[in-house]
Amino acid sequence: MYKFLAAFFFFCCAAHLSSQITIEKSEFLYEFGLDNILVAADNEADIVFPAAGEDMLWDFTNLNFPLSDSYTVNDGIPYDGDLFPSANGVDVVLLENALFPGAFQQFEFYSILDESTFRTIGRVSQPLSLPLESITGSSTDSLVYPGTVNVYESPGVTINFPLNYNDVLEDGATTLNSNFLATAAVFGLDNTPGVASVFRTDYKEVNGWGKIRVIDPQSELPVEVPVLLVSGTTNFVDSIFLAGSPAPQPLLDNLNLVQGETSSDEIYRFIGEGFNNVLMELGISDNGDNYAALNTDIIGYVSSLHTPADQLISIATAPNPAAGDFALTFDKANAQDWSFDLINMQGRNVHRQPLVGGAGLQQFRIEPDGRTVGAHVYTVRDETGRVVGSGKVTLVE
C-alpha cells in the first residue's frame, strides 16, 4: 500500500506558562540541516492515545524508551534552486514503491521556512526501473519511472506563526501522481504510460494544551513538560491508471493491489519547550500498527530546575561571568559520582560532565565548549539522577 509520508518532525518549543501556550517564530528552533536523535518505544501495545482539551496532564510514564533503540532523522538541507524557487529547504527520503512493495524510490520534499510560516509545497520522485520478471516470467518486462514533479494543491505540514491552541494546521486535499511506463507482454503492455495516483486528504489542528509526563531515558526519572497537542488524520485513496483508463484487474491481482483502496493514519504530536523538534509523536494506522518516538533532547530537560529551593544544596560559581572554564564549590553528601548539566536559554542541554568522587566540601572544574556563550542555567544530579543543586552562569568569549 502506498503511503505518502510528510516530514516527520516539524515544530519546536513553547514557553513555561501556567496558561495557554503560544509559540512565536523566535521559539521555533527547527533548522534545515540539523539532525534529530529519536528513541522508539519498545512497548507499543501499551500506547494510549491522548484526549484533546485544556490544562491537561498526559501521562506516558508507562512507555519504555531504551536508548539502544535510538535513531537519527535529518530535518532536510538548505535549498536554493529553480524547480521550486520559493522553497528554502529540501528533505530527501526513501519511500516504498506504490506498485512494487519491497522496492524503494527516492523522493524530495520542498518546504518554506520563514518568519511567518513553515509549509511543504511540493515533491519530486526520482527515476527508477523495476524488473517484472518475477511476476510475468519475462526478463524484458519492467516498470520504468522517469520521475515526477508534484506541486501541492494544498500545502502540507503548515504552521503559521504564532501557533496557538485551536489553530488549524492542515485542512485540504492533494492528488499525488507518480508517472511510469509499463512493459508486460502477457498483458499487452509495451511502454504503456501509466499513473499511480494517491488522493490524500489531511486535517490537523492544535486541539490540546497542558503538560506531558514522560521518563527521561537516561536518568529514568519522570519529567513534565508544558506542551501543545497536535492531532490529525490523513486519508488515502490509491488508484492505478494505464493509458488513461483504470488498470485491468488481472494485472492488479498479480501486483496484489486493489483499485481505489483506502487507508488512513492518525498522528498525535506534542510540541514542547526547548527542543530541536517535536517532543514526542504517537501514531496509528488502520492496520493497527502503533508507534511512539521520543526526542532525546528530553535528557537533562530544564524542568528539573523545578525542584523546591529548600531541597537544593548551596553552590558557589566562580568566576561568573566566565570566559571558558569555571568552578563549582559545594558540600557533597557522599563520595559517589554525581553529574553536571549546562542548559541554554532555549532549554537545550549544551554540556554534560561527571563530577567524580569526593565527599564534604568539594570543588569541580567545569569545562564547557568554547562556542557555548550567553546566559545558562545548570543542574547537579546525585548518583540516583535526582537534582540536588542548580544555578546560573553567564559564559562570554
PAPA-542332 format. One record per residue (C-alpha): residue number from 1; x, y, z; residue in one letter. Coordinates in steps of 0.1 Angstrom, whole numbers. Layout:
BEGIN
+-----+-------+-------+-------+--------+
: num :     u :     v :     w : residu :
+-----+-------+-------+-------+--------+
: NUM :     X :     Y :     Z :      A :
...
+-----+-------+-------+-------+--------+
***
This chain:
BEGIN
+-----+-------+-------+-------+--------+
: num :     u :     v :     w : residu :
+-----+-------+-------+-------+--------+
:   1 :     0 :     0 :     0 :      M :
:   2 :    14 :    34 :   -10 :      Y :
:   3 :    18 :    58 :    19 :      K :
:   4 :    29 :    94 :    12 :      F :
:   5 :    50 :   105 :    42 :      L :
:   6 :    52 :   141 :    51 :      A :
:   7 :    81 :   155 :    71 :      A :
:   8 :    81 :   136 :   103 :      F :
:   9 :    92 :   163 :   126 :      F :
:  10 :    83 :   199 :   121 :      F :
:  11 :    79 :   221 :   153 :      F :
:  12 :    97 :   231 :   184 :      C :
:  13 :    93 :   249 :   217 :      C :
:  14 :    69 :   268 :   239 :      A :
:  15 :    74 :   288 :   270 :      A :
:  16 :    68 :   276 :   305 :      H :
:  17 :    34 :   290 :   313 :      L :
:  18 :     6 :   282 :   336 :      S :
:  19 :   -19 :   293 :   310 :      S :
:  20 :   -23 :   285 :   273 :      Q :
:  21 :     9 :   282 :   253 :      I :
:  22 :    18 :   303 :   223 :      T :
:  23 :    47 :   295 :   200 :      I :
:  24 :    64 :   325 :   184 :      E :
:  25 :    88 :   322 :   155 :      K :
:  26 :   117 :   330 :   178 :      S :
:  27 :   108 :   299 :   198 :      E :
:  28 :   107 :   276 :   168 :      F :
:  29 :   142 :   261 :   167 :      L :
:  30 :   138 :   239 :   136 :      Y :
:  31 :   166 :   244 :   111 :      E :
:  32 :   173 :   228 :    78 :      F :
:  33 :   204 :   207 :    81 :      G :
:  34 :   201 :   196 :   117 :      L :
:  35 :   199 :   160 :   128 :      D :
:  36 :   173 :   148 :   154 :      N :
:  37 :   181 :   118 :   176 :      I :
:  38 :   149 :   100 :   185 :      L :
:  39 :   142 :    68 :   205 :      V :
:  40 :   114 :    44 :   198 :      A :
:  41 :    91 :    29 :   224 :      A :
:  42 :    96 :    -8 :   228 :      D :
:  43 :    61 :   -15 :   242 :      N :
:  44 :    38 :    -1 :   215 :      E :
:  45 :    10 :   -23 :   228 :      A :
:  46 :     8 :     0 :   259 :      D :
:  47 :     3 :    32 :   239 :      I :
:  48 :   -29 :    51 :   249 :      V :
:  49 :   -37 :    79 :   225 :      F :
:  50 :   -42 :   113 :   241 :      P :
:  51 :   -75 :   131 :   246 :      A :
:  52 :   -79 :   167 :   235 :      A :
:  53 :   -86 :   195 :   260 :      G :
:  54 :   -72 :   224 :   280 :      E :
:  55 :   -49 :   223 :   310 :      D :
:  56 :   -43 :   186 :   305 :      M :
:  57 :   -18 :   162 :   320 :      L :
:  58 :    -9 :   134 :   296 :      W :
:  59 :    10 :   107 :   314 :      D :
:  60 :    32 :    84 :   293 :      F :
:  61 :    54 :    71 :   321 :      T :
:  62 :    42 :    36 :   312 :      N :
:  63 :    62 :    38 :   279 :      L :
:  64 :    97 :    25 :   277 :      N :
:  65 :   122 :    44 :   256 :      F :
:  66 :   155 :    25 :   257 :      P :
:  67 :   184 :    45 :   243 :      L :
:  68 :   195 :    13 :   225 :      S :
:  69 :   165 :    19 :   202 :      D :
:  70 :   176 :    55 :   192 :      S :
:  71 :   179 :    66 :   156 :      Y :
:  72 :   187 :    97 :   136 :      T :
:  73 :   163 :   117 :   114 :      V :
:  74 :   175 :   146 :    93 :      N :
:  75 :   154 :   178 :    90 :      D :
:  76 :   164 :   183 :    54 :      G :
:  77 :   190 :   206 :    39 :      I :
:  78 :   190 :   242 :    27 :      P :
:  79 :   178 :   247 :    -9 :      Y :
:  80 :   182 :   274 :   -34 :      D :
:  81 :   171 :   262 :   -68 :      G :
:  82 :   149 :   269 :   -98 :      D :
:  83 :   125 :   239 :   -96 :      L :
:  84 :   107 :   253 :   -65 :      F :
:  85 :   121 :   289 :   -64 :      P :
:  86 :   101 :   299 :   -32 :      S :
:  87 :   114 :   269 :   -12 :      A :
:  88 :   145 :   272 :    10 :      N :
:  89 :   147 :   236 :    22 :      G :
:  90 :   145 :   201 :     8 :      V :
:  91 :   141 :   167 :    27 :      D :
:  92 :   154 :   136 :     8 :      V :
:  93 :   138 :   103 :    18 :      V :
:  94 :   133 :    68 :     5 :      L :
:  95 :    97 :    55 :     3 :      L :
:  96 :    83 :    21 :    -6 :      E :
:  97 :    72 :    20 :   -42 :      N :
:  98 :    34 :    21 :   -48 :      A :
:  99 :    33 :    -8 :   -73 :      L :
: 100 :    62 :   -29 :   -61 :      F :
: 101 :    63 :   -34 :   -23 :      P :
: 102 :    98 :   -40 :   -10 :      G :
: 103 :   114 :   -17 :   -36 :      A :
: 104 :   122 :    19 :   -25 :      F :
: 105 :   122 :    51 :   -45 :      Q :
: 106 :   139 :    84 :   -37 :      Q :
: 107 :   116 :   114 :   -30 :      F :
: 108 :   125 :   150 :   -23 :      E :
: 109 :   101 :   172 :    -4 :      F :
: 110 :   104 :   210 :    -8 :      Y :
: 111 :    95 :   234 :    20 :      S :
: 112 :    94 :   271 :    30 :      I :
: 113 :   105 :   282 :    65 :      L :
: 114 :   105 :   319 :    72 :      D :
: 115 :    93 :   344 :    99 :      E :
: 116 :    56 :   338 :    92 :      S :
: 117 :    52 :   301 :    81 :      T :
: 118 :    66 :   266 :    77 :      F :
: 119 :    50 :   245 :    50 :      R :
: 120 :    58 :   218 :    24 :      T :
: 121 :    48 :   229 :   -11 :      I :
: 122 :    58 :   201 :   -34 :      G :
: 123 :    77 :   169 :   -41 :      R :
: 124 :    98 :   152 :   -67 :      V :
: 125 :   101 :   115 :   -73 :      S :
: 126 :   134 :   103 :   -88 :      Q :
: 127 :   138 :    79 :  -118 :      P :
: 128 :   135 :    42 :  -110 :      L :
: 129 :   135 :    10 :  -131 :      S :
: 130 :   119 :   -22 :  -117 :      L :
: 131 :   121 :   -56 :  -134 :      P :
: 132 :    88 :   -76 :  -135 :      L :
: 133 :   103 :  -110 :  -144 :      E :
: 134 :    94 :  -124 :  -110 :      S :
: 135 :    57 :  -116 :  -118 :      I :
: 136 :    54 :  -121 :  -155 :      T :
: 137 :    82 :  -146 :  -163 :      G :
: 138 :    98 :  -123 :  -190 :      S :
: 139 :   132 :  -107 :  -185 :      S :
: 140 :   122 :   -78 :  -208 :      T :
: 141 :    91 :   -68 :  -187 :      D :
: 142 :    96 :   -38 :  -164 :      S :
: 143 :    81 :    -7 :  -147 :      L :
: 144 :   101 :    24 :  -155 :      V :
: 145 :    96 :    57 :  -136 :      Y :
: 146 :   110 :    87 :  -154 :      P :
: 147 :   105 :   109 :  -123 :      G :
: 148 :    75 :   132 :  -115 :      T :
: 149 :    72 :   167 :  -101 :      V :
: 150 :    41 :   173 :   -78 :      N :
: 151 :    31 :   208 :   -68 :      V :
: 152 :     8 :   205 :   -38 :      Y :
: 153 :   -27 :   218 :   -43 :      E :
: 154 :   -29 :   222 :    -5 :      S :
: 155 :     4 :   228 :    13 :      P :
: 156 :    14 :   202 :    38 :      G :
: 157 :    29 :   204 :    74 :      V :
: 158 :    17 :   240 :    77 :      T :
: 159 :    24 :   263 :   107 :      I :
: 160 :    16 :   300 :   107 :      N :
: 161 :    33 :   319 :   135 :      F :
: 162 :    24 :   325 :   163 :      P :
: 163 :    10 :   290 :   169 :      L :
: 164 :   -19 :   288 :   194 :      N :
: 165 :   -44 :   264 :   208 :      Y :
: 166 :   -73 :   258 :   184 :      N :
: 167 :   -52 :   267 :   153 :      D :
: 168 :   -59 :   245 :   122 :      V :
: 169 :   -26 :   233 :   106 :      L :
: 170 :   -39 :   215 :    76 :      E :
: 171 :   -74 :   212 :    61 :      D :
: 172 :   -72 :   202 :    24 :      G :
: 173 :   -67 :   177 :    -3 :      A :
: 174 :   -38 :   169 :   -27 :      T :
: 175 :   -36 :   145 :   -56 :      T :
: 176 :    -1 :   129 :   -58 :      L :
: 177 :     8 :   112 :   -90 :      N :
: 178 :    38 :    90 :  -100 :      S :
: 179 :    42 :    85 :  -137 :      N :
: 180 :    56 :    53 :  -151 :      F :
: 181 :    59 :    32 :  -183 :      L :
: 182 :    48 :    -4 :  -181 :      A :
: 183 :    60 :   -33 :  -203 :      T :
: 184 :    44 :   -67 :  -197 :      A :
: 185 :    38 :   -87 :  -229 :      A :
: 186 :    13 :  -111 :  -212 :      V :
: 187 :    -9 :   -81 :  -205 :      F :
: 188 :    -3 :   -65 :  -239 :      G :
: 189 :    17 :   -36 :  -224 :      L :
: 190 :    47 :   -21 :  -243 :      D :
: 191 :    60 :    11 :  -227 :      N :
: 192 :    24 :    19 :  -219 :      T :
: 193 :    21 :    52 :  -199 :      P :
: 194 :     6 :    48 :  -165 :      G :
: 195 :     0 :    68 :  -133 :      V :
: 196 :     0 :    56 :   -97 :      A :
: 197 :   -23 :    82 :   -81 :      S :
: 198 :   -30 :    89 :   -44 :      V :
: 199 :   -58 :   112 :   -34 :      F :
: 200 :   -48 :   125 :     1 :      R :
: 201 :   -69 :   145 :    25 :      T :
: 202 :   -55 :   160 :    57 :      D :
: 203 :   -69 :   176 :    88 :      Y :
: 204 :   -46 :   186 :   117 :      K :
: 205 :   -53 :   210 :   145 :      E :
: 206 :   -38 :   222 :   178 :      V :
: 207 :   -65 :   207 :   200 :      N :
: 208 :   -49 :   205 :   234 :      G :
: 209 :   -25 :   222 :   258 :      W :
: 210 :   -11 :   212 :   292 :      G :
: 211 :    17 :   191 :   303 :      K :
: 212 :    32 :   158 :   292 :      I :
: 213 :    49 :   134 :   317 :      R :
: 214 :    75 :   110 :   304 :      V :
: 215 :   105 :    91 :   316 :      I :
: 216 :   139 :   106 :   309 :      D :
: 217 :   157 :    77 :   290 :      P :
: 218 :   190 :    84 :   307 :      Q :
: 219 :   181 :    92 :   344 :      S :
: 220 :   150 :    70 :   342 :      E :
: 221 :   132 :    97 :   362 :      L :
: 222 :    99 :   113 :   353 :      P :
: 223 :    98 :   148 :   339 :      V :
: 224 :    69 :   171 :   330 :      E :
: 225 :    70 :   195 :   300 :      V :
: 226 :    44 :   222 :   290 :      P :
: 227 :    32 :   213 :   256 :      V :
: 228 :     7 :   219 :   228 :      L :
: 229 :   -10 :   188 :   213 :      L :
: 230 :   -15 :   185 :   176 :      V :
: 231 :   -39 :   158 :   164 :      S :
: 232 :   -46 :   148 :   129 :      G :
: 233 :   -60 :   123 :   104 :      T :
: 234 :   -47 :   116 :    69 :      T :
: 235 :   -69 :    95 :    45 :      N :
: 236 :   -56 :    79 :    13 :      F :
: 237 :   -73 :    66 :   -18 :      V :
: 238 :   -50 :    47 :   -42 :      D :
: 239 :   -57 :    43 :   -79 :      S :
: 240 :   -37 :    29 :  -108 :      I :
: 241 :   -43 :    40 :  -144 :      F :
: 242 :   -29 :    27 :  -177 :      L :
: 243 :   -32 :    46 :  -210 :      A :
: 244 :   -58 :    69 :  -193 :      G :
: 245 :   -80 :    41 :  -180 :      S :
: 246 :   -82 :    21 :  -148 :      P :
: 247 :   -56 :    -7 :  -148 :      A :
: 248 :   -70 :   -41 :  -156 :      P :
: 249 :   -79 :   -62 :  -126 :      Q :
: 250 :   -57 :   -93 :  -137 :      P :
: 251 :   -27 :   -70 :  -136 :      L :
: 252 :   -36 :   -56 :  -102 :      L :
: 253 :   -42 :   -91 :   -89 :      D :
: 254 :    -6 :  -101 :   -99 :      N :
: 255 :     7 :   -70 :   -81 :      L :
: 256 :   -15 :   -76 :   -50 :      N :
: 257 :   -32 :   -42 :   -55 :      L :
: 258 :   -68 :   -31 :   -51 :      V :
: 259 :   -82 :    -3 :   -73 :      Q :
: 260 :   -95 :    25 :   -51 :      G :
: 261 :   -81 :    10 :   -19 :      E :
: 262 :   -85 :    33 :    11 :      T :
: 263 :   -64 :    37 :    42 :      S :
: 264 :   -59 :    62 :    70 :      S :
: 265 :   -33 :    73 :    96 :      D :
: 266 :   -38 :    91 :   128 :      E :
: 267 :   -10 :   112 :   144 :      I :
: 268 :    -5 :   129 :   178 :      Y :
: 269 :    24 :   153 :   182 :      R :
: 270 :    35 :   171 :   214 :      F :
: 271 :    53 :   204 :   209 :      I :
: 272 :    73 :   214 :   240 :      G :
: 273 :    98 :   239 :   254 :      E :
: 274 :   134 :   238 :   245 :      G :
: 275 :   136 :   211 :   219 :      F :
: 276 :   150 :   210 :   184 :      N :
: 277 :   118 :   195 :   171 :      N :
: 278 :    86 :   176 :   182 :      V :
: 279 :    90 :   163 :   218 :      L :
: 280 :    70 :   131 :   211 :      M :
: 281 :    49 :   117 :   183 :      E :
: 282 :    24 :    89 :   185 :      L :
: 283 :     8 :    72 :   155 :      G :
: 284 :   -16 :    45 :   145 :      I :
: 285 :   -27 :    33 :   110 :      S :
: 286 :   -58 :    14 :   101 :      D :
: 287 :   -39 :   -19 :   101 :      N :
: 288 :   -33 :   -15 :   138 :      G :
: 289 :     4 :    -6 :   137 :      D :
: 290 :    11 :    17 :   167 :      N :
: 291 :    44 :    36 :   173 :      Y :
: 292 :    58 :    62 :   196 :      A :
: 293 :    90 :    82 :   192 :      A :
: 294 :   106 :   105 :   218 :      L :
: 295 :   131 :   133 :   212 :      N :
: 296 :   163 :   125 :   231 :      T :
: 297 :   166 :   162 :   239 :      D :
: 298 :   144 :   154 :   268 :      I :
: 299 :   176 :   141 :   286 :      I :
: 300 :   185 :   167 :   312 :      G :
: 301 :   154 :   188 :   305 :      Y :
: 302 :   154 :   222 :   322 :      V :
: 303 :   122 :   214 :   341 :      S :
: 304 :   145 :   197 :   365 :      S :
: 305 :   151 :   231 :   380 :      L :
: 306 :   116 :   229 :   395 :      H :
: 307 :   130 :   211 :   425 :      T :
: 308 :   119 :   231 :   456 :      P :
: 309 :   147 :   255 :   466 :      A :
: 310 :   148 :   243 :   502 :      D :
: 311 :   157 :   209 :   489 :      Q :
: 312 :   188 :   221 :   470 :      L :
: 313 :   223 :   224 :   482 :      I :
: 314 :   241 :   258 :   481 :      S :
: 315 :   266 :   260 :   452 :      I :
: 316 :   292 :   288 :   446 :      A :
: 317 :   300 :   295 :   410 :      T :
: 318 :   333 :   313 :   401 :      A :
: 319 :   342 :   332 :   381 :      P :
: 320 :   308 :   344 :   369 :      N :
: 321 :   307 :   356 :   341 :      P :
: 322 :   333 :   331 :   329 :      A :
: 323 :   354 :   332 :   298 :      A :
: 324 :   358 :   295 :   294 :      G :
: 325 :   362 :   272 :   324 :      D :
: 326 :   347 :   279 :   358 :      F :
: 327 :   345 :   261 :   392 :      A :
: 328 :   316 :   249 :   413 :      L :
: 329 :   322 :   246 :   451 :      T :
: 330 :   297 :   229 :   473 :      F :
: 331 :   293 :   204 :   502 :      D :
: 332 :   289 :   170 :   486 :      K :
: 333 :   269 :   145 :   507 :      A :
: 334 :   288 :   113 :   496 :      N :
: 335 :   317 :   100 :   476 :      A :
: 336 :   296 :    87 :   447 :      Q :
: 337 :   299 :   101 :   412 :      D :
: 338 :   274 :   129 :   405 :      W :
: 339 :   268 :   147 :   372 :      S :
: 340 :   266 :   183 :   359 :      F :
: 341 :   243 :   196 :   330 :      D :
: 342 :   246 :   230 :   314 :      L :
: 343 :   214 :   243 :   297 :      I :
: 344 :   210 :   273 :   275 :      N :
: 345 :   180 :   297 :   275 :      M :
: 346 :   163 :   277 :   247 :      Q :
: 347 :   162 :   247 :   270 :      G :
: 348 :   189 :   227 :   252 :      R :
: 349 :   215 :   207 :   271 :      N :
: 350 :   248 :   220 :   257 :      V :
: 351 :   273 :   204 :   281 :      H :
: 352 :   273 :   174 :   304 :      R :
: 353 :   302 :   160 :   325 :      Q :
: 354 :   306 :   138 :   355 :      P :
: 355 :   315 :   151 :   390 :      L :
: 356 :   338 :   122 :   401 :      V :
: 357 :   340 :   111 :   437 :      G :
: 358 :   348 :   131 :   468 :      G :
: 359 :   327 :   139 :   499 :      A :
: 360 :   324 :   170 :   520 :      G :
: 361 :   334 :   204 :   507 :      L :
: 362 :   345 :   199 :   470 :      Q :
: 363 :   354 :   220 :   441 :      Q :
: 364 :   349 :   208 :   405 :      F :
: 365 :   362 :   225 :   374 :      R :
: 366 :   336 :   227 :   346 :      I :
: 367 :   350 :   228 :   310 :      E :
: 368 :   322 :   238 :   286 :      P :
: 369 :   326 :   240 :   248 :      D :
: 370 :   342 :   274 :   240 :      G :
: 371 :   313 :   281 :   215 :      R :
: 372 :   288 :   280 :   243 :      T :
: 373 :   283 :   317 :   251 :      V :
: 374 :   254 :   336 :   268 :      G :
: 375 :   233 :   331 :   299 :      A :
: 376 :   228 :   295 :   311 :      H :
: 377 :   213 :   275 :   339 :      V :
: 378 :   228 :   243 :   353 :      Y :
: 379 :   218 :   213 :   374 :      T :
: 380 :   238 :   190 :   396 :      V :
: 381 :   224 :   155 :   400 :      R :
: 382 :   234 :   129 :   426 :      D :
: 383 :   242 :    92 :   418 :      E :
: 384 :   205 :    84 :   416 :      T :
: 385 :   198 :   111 :   390 :      G :
: 386 :   179 :   133 :   414 :      R :
: 387 :   185 :   170 :   411 :      V :
: 388 :   203 :   182 :   442 :      V :
: 389 :   215 :   216 :   431 :      G :
: 390 :   211 :   243 :   404 :      S :
: 391 :   224 :   277 :   395 :      G :
: 392 :   230 :   302 :   367 :      K :
: 393 :   262 :   312 :   349 :      V :
: 394 :   270 :   335 :   320 :      T :
: 395 :   296 :   325 :   295 :      L :
: 396 :   315 :   351 :   275 :      V :
: 397 :   340 :   349 :   247 :      E :
+-----+-------+-------+-------+--------+
***
